């Protein structure tokens, strides 16, 4: 271990000297956290931001993950290798080679007095790392993946685009990007809202404001039609950004959109002025590329309400590593949403899609007023005084229909999470006591237990849990196709 630490610091000292004048360096408090452990470079070393890309000395990460790094001073080439992959970069060139395939970088590598910098997203996509940039504390969070690097021929043909800014002025939503994508726009009711999905899109490393949960909202206080605009990294692998425009009560769903010089412009100025919702000349929706989704629930559909517990001013409990419960509940709820939106027999209502706090009575009202068939509230358990306490438990309140729903979801959720089965229990919680339909509250695991917490914040485990919840709902509703 001492040799490894010495070798890492020696590499840092050799490869990091200073940034050129044109680089706008992050403040001195910028940090790099790899798999939960902070990498401490020598004093004076800073992360850099260039052209909306966060740049980092590649050798810091590569050698810490035991990749072989070779630097050729004469050719200005850097080569990174492991047992299954080889990456070749050249200073000043955006073209790189990955397993003899050409890959285009967002920003060219650069060298300044033995300092080799590359875009951190390149490290993420080609060397098997997940990367999050937290603008609030100026920290890059890196996490190694268990799976190997995906060969270029297996990657999506469409290159990833990045959002640099989102602004709302004069009833126009302007999304500034480094390229053009084909957006999907559709409408949802209760409350009426316009959903904008941007495929193969993520946030630029310097995008702000962006919370730790990779979401945020805009100030719409001056709009007569718009109640809220929120955005999030809705999906990973492949990445997809979702922007939700929520209208004020009794406003009509009307919009147009177009691309202008790298900007996606969604015109909302006519919202509320027509009884017939319309799109632009090129509207697209999940089910019909020519017709916007009807905000009225169609006959025969089953209404499902997914409730991400806590949110906004209510963080919920705090995990073993000091993460708020509200982050976990929203992340899992959005994955459930992603799956349920693919179910043609289900009309979906979300109590929240971002870091906001609907009160418990408001959550109950959403379900009761919408005549929901199913209500599922997602939570994380906690016993701080007993960090060894573990397991999954599901609560219902008295009704036999709720017990049936609880049984259907619980058996699948326990299998998906692999945690101790703590059973299905009768619980006196307001959101399941006062709702009039089959309603359950899921305590997926114990955030106070370090092993449970690790599983609960794992992307792979969240998708498994989301699928278990969806399959349980479908069993209860007797919807085929599971």
C-alpha positions as CSV (number, residue, x, y, z in Angstrom):
1,X,0.0,0.0,0.0
2,X,2.8,2.4,0.9
3,X,4.5,1.7,-2.5
4,X,1.2,2.4,-4.3
5,X,0.6,5.7,-2.5
6,X,4.2,6.8,-3.2
7,X,3.9,5.8,-6.9
8,X,0.6,7.7,-7.2
9,X,2.0,10.9,-5.6
10,X,5.2,10.6,-7.7
11,X,3.1,10.4,-10.8
12,X,1.0,13.4,-9.7
13,X,4.1,15.4,-9.0
14,X,5.6,14.5,-12.4
15,X,2.5,15.2,-14.5
16,X,0.9,18.2,-12.8
17,X,2.9,21.4,-12.8
18,X,0.5,24.4,-13.6
19,X,-2.3,25.3,-16.0
20,X,-1.7,27.7,-19.0
21,X,-3.2,31.2,-18.7
22,X,-6.1,30.5,-20.9
23,X,-7.4,27.8,-18.6
24,X,-9.9,29.0,-16.0
25,X,-9.0,26.8,-13.1
26,X,-11.4,25.7,-10.4
27,X,-11.0,27.2,-6.9
28,X,-8.3,25.6,-4.7
29,X,-11.0,23.6,-2.8
30,X,-11.8,21.5,-5.9
31,X,-11.5,17.8,-5.0
32,X,-11.4,14.4,-6.8
33,X,-13.2,11.5,-5.0
34,X,-12.6,8.1,-6.4
35,X,-14.8,5.2,-5.1
36,X,-15.6,7.2,-2.0
37,X,-11.9,8.0,-1.3
38,X,-10.5,11.5,-1.9
39,X,-7.4,11.6,-4.1
40,X,-5.0,14.2,-2.5
41,X,-2.7,15.7,-5.2
42,X,0.3,17.8,-4.2
43,X,-0.4,21.3,-3.0
44,X,-1.2,23.8,-5.7
45,X,-2.7,21.3,-8.1
46,X,-6.2,22.2,-9.4
47,X,-8.8,20.8,-11.7
48,X,-9.4,22.9,-14.9
49,X,-12.4,23.9,-16.9
50,X,-12.0,24.4,-20.7
51,X,-14.8,24.8,-23.2
52,X,-17.4,23.5,-20.7
53,X,-15.3,20.4,-20.1
54,X,-13.7,19.6,-16.7
55,X,-10.1,18.5,-17.4
56,X,-8.0,16.3,-15.2
57,X,-4.5,14.7,-15.3
58,X,-5.3,11.3,-16.8
59,X,-2.4,9.6,-15.0
60,X,-3.9,10.4,-11.6
61,X,-6.9,8.2,-12.3
62,X,-5.3,5.7,-14.7
63,X,-2.5,4.7,-12.4
64,X,-4.7,4.6,-9.4
65,X,-6.8,2.0,-11.2
66,X,-3.7,0.1,-12.2
67,X,-3.8,1.0,-15.9
68,X,-0.5,1.1,-17.8
69,X,0.3,4.7,-19.0
70,X,3.0,5.5,-21.5
71,X,4.0,9.0,-22.5
72,X,6.0,9.8,-25.6
73,X,7.5,13.2,-25.3
74,X,8.7,13.3,-28.9
75,X,5.4,12.4,-30.5
76,X,3.2,14.0,-27.8
77,X,1.3,10.8,-27.5
78,X,-0.1,9.2,-24.4
79,X,-1.2,5.6,-24.4
80,X,-3.4,3.9,-21.8
81,X,-3.7,0.1,-21.7
82,X,-5.3,-2.6,-19.7
83,X,-5.9,-6.3,-20.4
84,X,-8.8,-5.7,-22.8
85,X,-8.4,-2.1,-24.1
86,X,-6.0,0.4,-25.4
87,X,-6.5,4.1,-25.8
88,X,-4.2,6.5,-27.7
89,X,-4.4,10.2,-27.4
90,X,-2.4,13.1,-28.9
91,X,-1.9,16.5,-27.4
92,X,-3.8,19.1,-29.4
93,X,-6.0,16.7,-31.3
94,X,-9.6,15.9,-30.7
95,X,-9.3,12.5,-32.5
96,X,-8.4,9.6,-30.3
97,X,-8.0,5.9,-30.9
98,X,-9.8,3.3,-28.8
99,X,-9.0,-0.3,-29.8
100,X,-8.0,1.0,-33.2
101,X,-11.3,2.9,-33.7
102,X,-11.5,6.6,-34.1
103,X,-13.3,8.4,-31.2
104,X,-13.9,12.2,-31.1
105,X,-13.2,14.0,-27.8
106,X,-15.1,17.0,-26.7
107,X,-11.9,18.9,-25.9
108,X,-8.4,18.1,-27.1
109,X,-5.8,17.0,-24.6
110,X,-3.1,19.5,-23.8
111,X,0.3,19.5,-22.1
112,X,1.9,22.3,-20.2
113,X,5.3,21.6,-18.6
114,X,4.7,17.9,-18.1
115,X,1.1,18.3,-17.2
116,X,-1.2,16.1,-19.4
117,X,-4.9,17.1,-19.2
118,X,-7.8,15.3,-20.8
119,X,-11.6,15.7,-20.5
120,X,-12.8,13.7,-17.5
121,X,-15.8,12.5,-19.5
122,X,-13.4,10.7,-21.8
123,X,-12.1,8.9,-18.8
124,X,-15.6,8.0,-17.8
125,X,-16.8,6.7,-21.2
126,X,-13.6,4.9,-22.3
127,X,-12.0,3.7,-19.1
128,X,-15.1,2.4,-17.4
129,X,-15.7,5.2,-14.8
130,X,-18.9,6.9,-13.8
131,X,-18.4,10.6,-13.3
132,X,-20.4,13.3,-11.4
133,X,-19.5,16.9,-11.1
134,X,-20.9,18.7,-8.0
135,X,-20.8,22.4,-8.7
136,X,-21.9,23.2,-5.1
137,X,-18.7,21.8,-3.5
138,X,-16.5,21.8,-6.7
139,X,-15.9,18.0,-6.5
140,X,-15.5,15.4,-9.2
141,X,-17.0,12.1,-8.0
142,X,-15.5,9.0,-9.8
143,X,-16.8,5.5,-9.4
144,X,-15.3,2.4,-11.1
145,X,-17.7,0.0,-12.8
146,X,-17.6,-3.7,-12.4
147,X,-18.1,-4.3,-16.1
148,X,-15.4,-3.8,-18.7
149,X,-15.1,-0.9,-21.1
150,X,-17.7,-1.2,-23.9
151,X,-15.9,-1.6,-27.3
152,X,-16.6,1.2,-29.7
153,X,-18.5,-1.0,-32.1
154,X,-21.0,-1.7,-29.4
155,X,-21.6,1.9,-28.4
156,X,-24.5,3.9,-29.6
157,X,-24.0,5.3,-33.0
158,X,-25.3,8.7,-31.9
159,X,-22.7,10.7,-30.0
160,X,-23.4,12.2,-26.6
161,X,-24.5,15.8,-26.6
162,X,-24.1,18.2,-23.7
163,X,-26.3,21.0,-22.3
164,X,-24.4,24.1,-21.4
165,X,-27.3,26.3,-20.2
166,X,-31.1,26.3,-19.7
167,X,-32.9,29.7,-19.6
168,X,-36.5,30.9,-19.5
169,X,-37.3,34.4,-20.7
170,X,-40.4,35.9,-22.3
171,X,-42.2,32.6,-22.2
172,X,-39.5,30.9,-24.2
173,X,-37.4,28.0,-22.9
174,X,-33.9,28.1,-24.4
175,X,-31.7,25.0,-24.1
176,X,-28.1,25.7,-25.3
177,X,-26.3,22.6,-26.5
178,X,-23.1,21.6,-28.3
179,X,-25.1,19.9,-31.0
180,X,-28.6,19.0,-32.2
181,X,-30.7,16.0,-31.1
182,X,-34.3,15.0,-32.0
183,X,-36.4,15.8,-28.9
184,X,-39.5,13.9,-27.7
185,X,-42.2,16.2,-26.5
186,X,-45.5,15.0,-24.9
187,X,-48.0,16.1,-22.3
188,X,-49.1,14.6,-19.0
189,X,-52.1,15.6,-16.8
190,X,-52.6,16.1,-13.0
191,X,-51.0,18.6,-13.1
192,X,-50.9,19.5,-16.7
193,X,-47.3,19.6,-17.9
194,X,-45.1,19.4,-21.0
195,X,-42.3,16.9,-20.9
196,X,-39.2,17.3,-23.1
197,X,-36.9,14.3,-23.4
198,X,-33.5,14.8,-25.0
199,X,-31.9,11.5,-25.9
200,X,-28.2,10.9,-25.9
201,X,-27.8,14.1,-23.8
202,X,-26.2,14.9,-20.5
203,X,-25.3,18.1,-18.6
204,X,-21.9,19.7,-19.3
205,X,-19.5,19.5,-16.4
206,X,-19.8,23.3,-15.9
207,X,-23.6,23.4,-16.1
208,X,-25.2,25.2,-13.2
209,X,-27.2,25.3,-11.1
210,X,-27.1,21.5,-10.8
211,X,-27.7,19.7,-7.5
212,X,-26.0,16.6,-6.2
213,X,-28.9,14.5,-7.6
214,X,-28.2,16.0,-11.1
215,X,-31.4,18.0,-11.2
216,X,-32.5,21.6,-10.7
217,X,-35.2,24.1,-11.5
218,X,-35.7,27.6,-13.1
219,X,-37.2,30.8,-11.8
220,X,-40.6,31.2,-13.4
221,X,-42.0,33.7,-11.0
222,X,-42.8,36.2,-13.7
223,X,-44.8,33.9,-15.9
224,X,-48.6,34.0,-16.0
225,X,-48.9,30.5,-17.5
226,X,-46.0,28.5,-16.1
227,X,-45.9,27.2,-12.5
228,X,-42.6,25.3,-12.6
229,X,-39.7,24.2,-14.9
230,X,-37.5,21.5,-13.6
231,X,-34.8,19.3,-15.2
232,X,-32.8,16.2,-14.4
233,X,-30.5,13.6,-15.8
234,X,-33.5,11.2,-16.2
235,X,-31.7,8.2,-17.5
236,X,-28.2,6.8,-17.7
237,X,-26.6,4.4,-20.2
238,X,-27.7,5.8,-22.6
239,X,-28.0,9.3,-21.0
240,X,-31.2,11.3,-21.4
241,X,-32.1,14.7,-19.9
242,X,-35.7,15.4,-19.1
243,X,-37.2,18.8,-18.7
244,X,-40.7,19.2,-17.3
245,X,-42.7,22.4,-17.8
246,X,-45.6,22.5,-15.4
247,X,-48.5,24.8,-16.2
248,X,-50.6,26.8,-13.8
249,X,-54.2,25.6,-13.2
250,X,-56.7,25.9,-16.0
251,X,-53.9,26.7,-18.6
252,X,-54.0,24.9,-22.0
253,X,-51.1,22.7,-23.2
254,X,-49.8,24.6,-26.3
255,X,-46.2,24.8,-27.5
256,X,-43.9,25.1,-30.5
257,X,-40.2,24.2,-30.8
258,X,-37.3,24.7,-33.2
259,X,-33.5,24.6,-33.3
260,X,-31.6,27.8,-33.9
261,X,-27.8,27.9,-33.9
262,X,-27.3,25.2,-31.3
263,X,-30.3,26.3,-29.2
264,X,-33.5,24.3,-28.7
265,X,-36.2,26.9,-28.3
266,X,-39.5,25.8,-26.9
267,X,-42.1,28.6,-27.4
268,X,-44.7,28.6,-24.6
269,X,-46.2,32.0,-25.2
270,X,-49.5,30.6,-26.6
271,X,-50.1,28.3,-23.6
272,X,-53.5,29.1,-22.2
273,X,-54.8,30.8,-25.5
274,X,-56.4,27.8,-27.2
275,X,-58.7,24.9,-26.5
276,X,-56.7,22.7,-28.8
277,X,-53.1,21.8,-27.8
278,X,-50.8,21.9,-30.7
279,X,-47.1,21.3,-31.4
280,X,-44.7,22.5,-33.9
281,X,-44.4,21.3,-37.5
282,X,-42.4,18.4,-36.2
283,X,-44.1,17.2,-33.0
284,X,-43.1,13.8,-31.6
285,X,-44.6,11.8,-28.7
286,X,-43.8,8.3,-27.3
287,X,-46.9,6.7,-28.9
288,X,-47.7,8.9,-31.9
289,X,-45.2,11.0,-33.8
290,X,-47.9,13.2,-35.1
291,X,-50.3,13.7,-32.2
292,X,-49.7,15.1,-28.7
293,X,-50.7,12.9,-25.8
294,X,-54.2,13.5,-24.6
295,X,-54.1,14.9,-21.1
296,X,-57.4,13.1,-20.3
297,X,-57.1,9.6,-18.9
298,X,-58.3,7.1,-21.5
299,X,-60.9,4.6,-20.6
300,X,-59.5,1.2,-19.6
301,X,-56.2,2.7,-18.3
302,X,-55.2,2.0,-14.7
303,X,-53.9,5.0,-12.8
304,X,-50.7,4.5,-10.8
305,X,-49.3,7.1,-8.4
306,X,-45.6,6.8,-7.6
307,X,-44.5,8.8,-4.6
308,X,-40.9,9.6,-4.0
309,X,-40.8,10.2,-0.2
310,X,-39.6,13.5,1.3
311,X,-37.9,16.1,-1.0
312,X,-37.2,19.8,-0.9
313,X,-37.1,21.2,2.6
314,X,-37.7,17.6,4.0
315,X,-34.5,15.6,3.4
316,X,-35.8,12.5,5.3
317,X,-33.4,10.5,7.2
318,X,-29.6,10.7,6.7
319,X,-27.6,7.7,5.4
320,X,-24.5,6.1,6.9
321,X,-22.4,8.3,4.6
322,X,-24.5,11.4,5.3
323,X,-26.6,11.3,2.1
324,X,-30.2,12.5,2.4
325,X,-33.0,9.9,2.0
326,X,-34.8,12.2,-0.5
327,X,-32.0,11.6,-3.1
328,X,-32.5,7.9,-2.9
329,X,-36.3,8.0,-3.1
330,X,-36.3,10.3,-6.1
331,X,-33.6,8.3,-8.0
332,X,-35.6,5.1,-7.6
333,X,-38.9,6.7,-8.3
334,X,-37.6,8.2,-11.6
335,X,-36.5,4.7,-12.7
336,X,-39.9,3.3,-11.8
337,X,-41.4,6.2,-13.9
338,X,-39.1,5.3,-16.8
339,X,-40.4,1.7,-16.8
340,X,-44.1,2.5,-16.3
341,X,-44.1,5.0,-19.1
342,X,-43.5,2.0,-21.4
343,X,-46.7,0.3,-20.2
344,X,-49.6,1.2,-22.5
345,X,-52.2,0.0,-20.0
346,X,-51.0,2.4,-17.2
347,X,-51.6,6.1,-16.7
348,X,-48.8,7.4,-14.5
349,X,-48.9,10.2,-11.9
350,X,-45.7,11.3,-10.1
351,X,-46.1,13.2,-6.8
352,X,-42.7,14.8,-7.5
353,X,-40.1,14.6,-10.3
354,X,-37.5,16.8,-8.8
355,X,-36.2,18.1,-5.4
356,X,-39.5,19.7,-4.2
357,X,-41.7,18.9,-1.2
358,X,-45.3,18.1,-1.7
359,X,-46.9,17.8,1.7
360,X,-48.4,14.5,2.8
361,X,-52.0,15.8,2.4
362,X,-51.0,17.0,-1.1
363,X,-49.7,13.6,-2.0
364,X,-52.9,12.0,-0.7
365,X,-55.0,14.4,-2.7
366,X,-53.1,13.7,-5.9
367,X,-54.1,10.0,-5.6
368,X,-57.6,10.5,-4.4
369,X,-58.6,13.3,-6.8
370,X,-57.1,11.4,-9.7
371,X,-59.1,8.2,-8.8
372,X,-55.9,6.2,-8.7
373,X,-55.9,2.4,-8.7
374,X,-52.5,2.1,-7.0
375,X,-50.4,4.3,-4.8
376,X,-46.7,3.4,-4.1
377,X,-44.6,5.5,-1.7
378,X,-40.9,4.9,-1.8
379,X,-38.7,5.3,1.3
380,X,-35.4,4.3,3.0
381,X,-35.3,3.0,6.6
382,X,-32.9,4.0,9.3
383,X,-31.8,3.0,12.8
384,X,-28.6,5.2,13.4
385,X,-28.0,3.6,16.8
386,X,-27.9,0.1,15.2
387,X,-26.0,0.3,11.9
388,X,-26.1,-3.5,11.6
389,X,-29.9,-3.5,11.2
390,X,-30.7,-4.5,7.6
391,X,-33.6,-5.6,5.3
392,X,-36.6,-4.7,3.2
393,X,-40.1,-4.3,4.6
394,X,-43.4,-3.2,3.1
395,X,-46.3,-1.5,4.9
396,X,-50.0,-1.3,4.0
397,X,-53.0,0.0,6.0
398,X,-55.9,-2.5,6.8
399,X,-57.5,-2.8,3.3
400,X,-57.2,-6.3,1.7
401,X,-56.5,-4.7,-1.6
402,X,-53.5,-2.9,-0.1
403,X,-52.3,-6.2,1.5
404,X,-52.5,-7.9,-1.9
405,X,-50.5,-5.1,-3.6
406,X,-47.9,-5.2,-0.8
407,X,-47.5,-9.0,-1.1
408,X,-47.0,-8.7,-4.9
409,X,-44.4,-6.0,-4.7
410,X,-42.6,-7.2,-1.6
411,X,-41.7,-10.7,-2.7
412,X,-40.1,-9.3,-5.9
413,X,-38.4,-6.4,-4.1
414,X,-36.7,-8.7,-1.5
415,X,-35.4,-10.9,-4.3
416,X,-34.1,-7.9,-6.3
417,X,-32.4,-6.2,-3.4
418,X,-31.0,-9.4,-1.8
419,X,-31.5,-8.0,1.7
420,X,-33.1,-9.6,4.7
421,X,-36.9,-10.2,4.4
422,X,-38.5,-8.1,7.2
423,X,-42.0,-8.9,6.0
424,X,-45.2,-7.2,5.0
425,X,-46.7,-5.2,7.9
426,X,-49.7,-3.2,8.8
427,X,-48.5,0.4,9.2
428,X,-50.3,3.6,10.2
429,X,-48.7,6.1,7.8
430,X,-50.8,9.0,6.5
431,X,-50.1,8.5,2.8
432,X,-51.4,4.9,2.9
433,X,-54.0,5.5,5.6
434,X,-55.9,8.3,3.9
435,X,-55.6,7.2,0.3
436,X,-58.7,5.4,-0.9
437,X,-57.0,2.9,-3.3
438,X,-54.6,0.0,-2.9
439,X,-51.6,1.8,-1.2
440,X,-48.3,0.6,0.1
441,X,-45.2,2.2,1.6
442,X,-41.9,0.6,0.7
443,X,-38.9,0.7,3.1
444,X,-36.4,-0.6,0.5
445,X,-33.5,-1.0,2.9
446,X,-31.7,0.6,5.8
447,X,-29.7,3.7,4.8
448,X,-28.1,3.6,8.3
449,X,-26.5,0.2,7.3
450,X,-23.4,0.8,5.1
451,X,-24.0,-2.4,3.0
452,X,-27.7,-1.6,2.5
453,X,-26.8,2.0,1.6
454,X,-24.3,0.9,-1.0
455,X,-26.9,-1.3,-2.6
456,X,-29.6,1.3,-2.5
457,X,-27.5,4.0,-4.2
458,X,-26.2,1.6,-6.8
459,X,-27.6,2.4,-10.3
460,X,-27.8,-1.3,-11.2
461,X,-29.6,-2.2,-7.9
462,X,-32.0,0.7,-8.4
463,X,-33.0,-0.5,-11.8
464,X,-33.5,-4.0,-10.4
465,X,-35.7,-2.6,-7.6
466,X,-37.6,-0.5,-10.1
467,X,-38.4,-3.5,-12.2
468,X,-39.5,-5.4,-9.1
469,X,-41.9,-2.6,-8.2
470,X,-43.3,-2.4,-11.7
471,X,-43.7,-6.2,-11.9
472,X,-45.5,-6.2,-8.6
473,X,-47.9,-3.5,-9.7
474,X,-48.6,-5.3,-12.9
475,X,-49.4,-8.5,-11.1
476,X,-51.8,-6.7,-8.8
477,X,-53.5,-5.0,-11.7
478,X,-53.5,-8.2,-13.7
479,X,-51.7,-6.6,-16.6
480,X,-50.1,-9.2,-18.9
481,X,-46.7,-8.9,-20.5
482,X,-44.5,-9.3,-17.4
